[in-house]
Structure formats: C-alpha cells, structure tokens
C-alpha cells in the first residue's frame, strides 16, 4: 500500500479489475508475527469505476468474519489511486481529504521538497535525556542548556495537539568544538571550520569541551566504550 517495493504490484492492480480491499491496518491477526495484512480481490477484466473498501477495526466478529465486510463496506473510485501510494479512505475521510487538498498547501510544497530523515544519534541512550536528567545537568552547570534541545519521538506527535517535550537531546553541531577552539581573529570562527580541522588533536578538543561543559562531559563519560565503536563518530 505504501512501500516502494510494492509499486509494481499496485501498478498491476490498476490495470485489471480491482474489486475489493479488506485492510486490517495495525491489527495483529497472527500471534506469532507482526504483520499488516490485507485481502485484495481482483479479476483479469477491465477496471471498474469503483471498488469496495473495508477497514477492519476489530478481530471480534459477532456474526462471523464473512458478514463483517458487508456491514462495513465503503466505495472508492479508481481515480483516487495511483501506483505511487495507496491511501484508502472512508466516504467521510474522502470528503475531508478533498477539502484539505483543495484548501491548503501540502507539506511537501511548503518545504519545497526539502524533507530530511530523522535524527540519528548513533547512541540514543547517551544523547537522549529524560526530564529528570536534563534538569539535573542544567542545575549542575547552567551552560549545559546551550546544547540540550527539546526532542520529540514519532510516538509523541499527536493530531490537533501541541506536545510538551518529555525527552531532550544533547545536540553538538558538527565542527562545534573546533570552531569554538579557534582564535577570534580566525575567519572560520563564526562560519566554517578550516579545511584541515580534522587534524586538530583529539586531546585539545576534549580538554576544551570538558572545561566548558563539565556536566555534559560527566554524563557522557560512562558511555565512552560504546561511543567509540559507533559507525558515525562525528569529528572525534
């Protein structure tokens, strides 16, 4: 329905007669595996204008599963589908979706296609903090808050709601230690690090960081061995 590797199959179904889709969504049908099953009925005939769609909401069927699709069936138009992504909607959802797409700017247009993947910490247990740890580090050294940013996980984002962060991220920008360690007269001090900044001795950078952000350093030190074996270690 959504994945890139499913595109050829979606394209195939659009060329024949798709008759119905019974979608179980996130309901876990099989005890032994996490799956997202759906049942597609189709025939090698010319496509119709519409097909039946059923969104299964429960695994408890009072009259048996065979009767459930009949009572929950909705109709969708073939024109609502493309080979790119299938977003299956009820009649009410279709009306809402049409109103939204005709009245508002899609996020992809709003950001001019500049969508990026989420943050990869490389060691979440070290760099993602809870409220208690964040408060403690700031209390120990007020400068810690310069590098601690509010951090939302996907499960924290809810529709129509402003979420108060309960997680925080230690965010050390690339080149941060080096740029701060350069003299004020250096033109790279406020822009980009020099071409050979990676040649700066590790001890110099760590010594500067330890003196300026002692609470964060104390927090990170217990994770030293795990941090050293990360694939992406940053500058040092």
C-alpha positions as CSV (number, residue, x, y, z in Angstrom):
1,X,0.0,0.0,0.0
2,X,2.8,2.4,0.8
3,X,6.2,0.9,0.2
4,X,8.5,1.5,-2.8
5,X,8.9,-2.3,-3.4
6,X,5.1,-2.6,-3.6
7,X,4.9,-0.1,-6.6
8,X,4.9,-2.8,-9.3
9,X,2.1,-4.7,-7.6
10,X,0.0,-1.5,-7.2
11,X,0.6,-0.8,-10.9
12,X,-0.6,-4.3,-11.8
13,X,-3.8,-4.0,-9.9
14,X,-4.6,-0.7,-11.5
15,X,-4.6,-2.4,-15.0
16,X,-7.1,-5.1,-14.0
17,X,-10.4,-5.1,-12.2
18,X,-9.7,-4.4,-8.5
19,X,-13.0,-5.5,-6.8
20,X,-12.3,-5.1,-3.1
21,X,-9.7,-4.4,-0.4
22,X,-10.1,-5.6,3.1
23,X,-7.5,-3.9,5.2
24,X,-6.6,-5.0,8.7
25,X,-4.4,-1.9,9.3
26,X,-2.4,-2.3,12.5
27,X,-4.5,-5.2,13.9
28,X,-2.2,-8.2,14.6
29,X,-4.0,-11.1,13.1
30,X,-1.3,-13.7,13.7
31,X,0.1,-14.3,17.2
32,X,3.5,-15.4,16.1
33,X,4.4,-12.5,13.8
34,X,4.0,-8.7,13.5
35,X,2.3,-8.3,10.1
36,X,0.0,-5.8,8.4
37,X,-2.3,-8.0,6.3
38,X,-4.9,-7.0,3.7
39,X,-7.1,-9.1,1.4
40,X,-7.3,-8.0,-2.2
41,X,-9.9,-9.4,-4.6
42,X,-9.4,-8.8,-8.3
43,X,-10.2,-10.2,-11.7
44,X,-8.4,-10.1,-15.1
45,X,-11.0,-7.9,-16.6
46,X,-11.2,-4.2,-17.5
47,X,-11.2,-1.9,-14.4
48,X,-14.5,-0.7,-13.0
49,X,-15.1,2.9,-11.9
50,X,-15.0,2.0,-8.2
51,X,-14.2,-0.8,-5.8
52,X,-15.2,-1.9,-2.3
53,X,-13.0,-1.0,0.6
54,X,-13.3,-2.3,4.2
55,X,-11.2,-1.0,7.1
56,X,-11.3,-3.8,9.7
57,X,-11.5,-2.2,13.2
58,X,-11.7,-5.3,15.4
59,X,-10.9,-9.0,15.4
60,X,-14.1,-9.8,17.3
61,X,-16.8,-10.7,14.8
62,X,-20.3,-11.2,16.2
63,X,-21.7,-12.7,13.0
64,X,-18.5,-14.2,11.7
65,X,-15.9,-12.6,9.5
66,X,-17.7,-13.3,6.3
67,X,-20.6,-10.9,7.3
68,X,-18.3,-8.1,8.6
69,X,-17.1,-6.8,5.2
70,X,-20.7,-6.5,4.0
71,X,-21.7,-4.3,7.0
72,X,-18.6,-2.1,6.9
73,X,-18.1,-1.7,3.1
74,X,-17.3,1.7,1.5
75,X,-16.8,2.5,-2.1
76,X,-13.8,4.2,-3.6
77,X,-13.0,5.4,-7.1
78,X,-10.2,4.1,-9.1
79,X,-9.3,7.7,-9.9
80,X,-8.3,8.1,-6.2
81,X,-5.4,5.7,-6.6
82,X,-2.1,5.9,-8.3
83,X,0.9,3.5,-8.4
84,X,2.8,5.7,-6.0
85,X,1.0,5.3,-2.7
86,X,-2.4,3.9,-1.8
87,X,-4.2,5.9,0.9
88,X,-7.5,4.2,1.4
89,X,-10.3,6.3,2.9
90,X,-13.9,6.0,4.0
91,X,-16.5,8.3,2.4
92,X,-16.2,10.8,5.2
93,X,-12.5,10.7,5.1
94,X,-12.6,11.2,1.3
95,X,-14.7,14.4,1.8
96,X,-12.3,15.7,4.4
97,X,-9.3,14.8,2.3
98,X,-10.7,16.6,-0.7
99,X,-11.4,19.7,1.3
100,X,-7.9,19.7,2.8
101,X,-6.2,19.2,-0.6
102,X,-8.2,21.9,-2.3
103,X,-7.9,24.5,0.5
104,X,-4.4,24.1,1.9
105,X,-0.8,23.7,0.8
106,X,0.7,20.2,1.1
107,X,3.7,20.0,3.4
108,X,5.9,18.8,0.5
109,X,5.2,22.1,-1.3
110,X,5.5,24.2,1.8
111,X,9.1,23.0,2.5
112,X,10.0,23.0,-1.2
113,X,10.8,19.3,-1.2
114,X,13.5,19.7,1.5
115,X,12.4,16.8,3.6
116,X,15.1,15.0,5.6
117,X,15.3,11.8,7.6
118,X,15.0,12.0,11.4
119,X,18.0,12.5,13.7
120,X,20.4,9.6,14.1
121,X,22.1,9.9,17.4
122,X,24.4,6.9,17.0
123,X,23.9,6.2,20.7
124,X,20.4,7.1,21.9
125,X,21.0,6.1,25.5
126,X,23.8,8.6,25.8
127,X,22.4,11.6,23.9
128,X,18.6,11.4,24.6
129,X,17.7,12.5,28.1
130,X,14.6,12.4,30.2
131,X,13.2,15.4,32.1
132,X,15.0,14.4,35.3
133,X,18.4,14.0,33.7
134,X,18.1,17.2,31.7
135,X,17.1,19.2,34.8
136,X,20.0,17.7,36.8
137,X,22.6,18.6,34.1
138,X,21.4,22.2,33.9
139,X,21.4,22.5,37.6
140,X,25.0,21.2,37.8
141,X,26.1,23.6,35.1
142,X,23.8,26.2,33.5
143,X,25.8,26.2,30.3
144,X,24.5,22.7,29.6
145,X,21.2,24.1,28.3
146,X,23.1,25.5,25.4
147,X,23.5,22.0,24.0
148,X,20.3,20.4,25.2
149,X,17.3,20.7,22.9
150,X,13.7,19.5,23.1
151,X,13.3,16.2,21.3
152,X,10.1,14.6,20.0
153,X,9.9,10.9,19.1
154,X,7.4,9.9,16.4
155,X,5.0,8.5,19.0
156,X,4.9,11.9,20.8
157,X,3.3,13.6,17.8
158,X,-0.5,13.6,18.0
159,X,-3.0,15.2,15.7
160,X,-4.5,18.6,16.7
161,X,-2.3,18.8,19.8
162,X,0.8,20.7,21.0
163,X,3.0,18.2,22.7
164,X,5.1,19.2,25.7
165,X,8.6,17.5,25.3
166,X,9.5,14.9,27.8
167,X,12.7,13.9,26.1
168,X,15.7,16.1,25.4
169,X,18.7,15.7,23.0
170,X,22.3,16.6,23.6
171,X,23.0,18.3,20.3
172,X,26.6,19.1,19.5
173,X,26.7,20.5,15.9
174,X,29.4,19.3,13.5
175,X,32.6,21.4,13.9
176,X,31.3,22.9,17.2
177,X,34.3,22.1,19.3
178,X,36.8,23.2,16.6
179,X,35.1,26.5,15.8
180,X,34.9,27.4,19.4
181,X,38.5,26.5,19.9
182,X,39.8,28.8,17.2
183,X,41.0,32.3,17.9
184,X,38.6,35.2,17.4
185,X,40.8,36.6,14.6
186,X,40.4,33.4,12.6
187,X,37.8,33.9,9.8
188,X,36.4,30.4,10.4
189,X,35.5,31.2,14.0
190,X,31.9,32.1,13.1
191,X,31.5,30.3,9.8
192,X,33.0,27.0,8.7
193,X,36.0,25.2,10.2
194,X,39.2,25.3,8.2
195,X,39.8,22.6,5.5
196,X,42.1,20.5,7.8
197,X,40.2,20.9,11.0
198,X,40.1,17.1,11.4
199,X,43.9,17.3,12.1
200,X,43.3,19.0,15.4
201,X,44.5,16.7,18.2
202,X,41.6,14.9,20.0
203,X,43.0,15.8,23.4
204,X,42.9,19.5,22.7
205,X,39.2,19.4,21.6
206,X,38.2,17.2,24.6
207,X,40.1,19.3,27.0
208,X,38.3,22.4,25.8
209,X,34.9,20.7,25.8
210,X,35.5,19.3,29.3
211,X,36.3,22.7,30.8
212,X,33.3,24.4,29.2
213,X,30.6,21.8,29.6
214,X,31.6,19.7,32.6
215,X,28.2,18.4,33.4
216,X,27.6,17.0,29.9
217,X,31.1,15.5,29.9
218,X,30.4,13.7,33.2
219,X,27.1,12.4,31.7
220,X,28.8,11.1,28.5
221,X,31.9,9.5,30.0
222,X,30.2,6.3,31.2
223,X,29.2,5.7,27.5
224,X,32.8,6.1,26.3
225,X,33.3,2.5,25.3
226,X,30.0,2.2,23.4
227,X,30.6,5.6,21.7
228,X,34.0,4.5,20.4
229,X,32.5,1.6,18.4
230,X,29.8,3.6,16.7
231,X,29.9,3.7,12.9
232,X,29.4,7.5,12.8
233,X,31.6,9.1,15.5
234,X,31.4,12.7,14.2
235,X,34.6,14.8,14.2
236,X,36.3,12.9,17.0
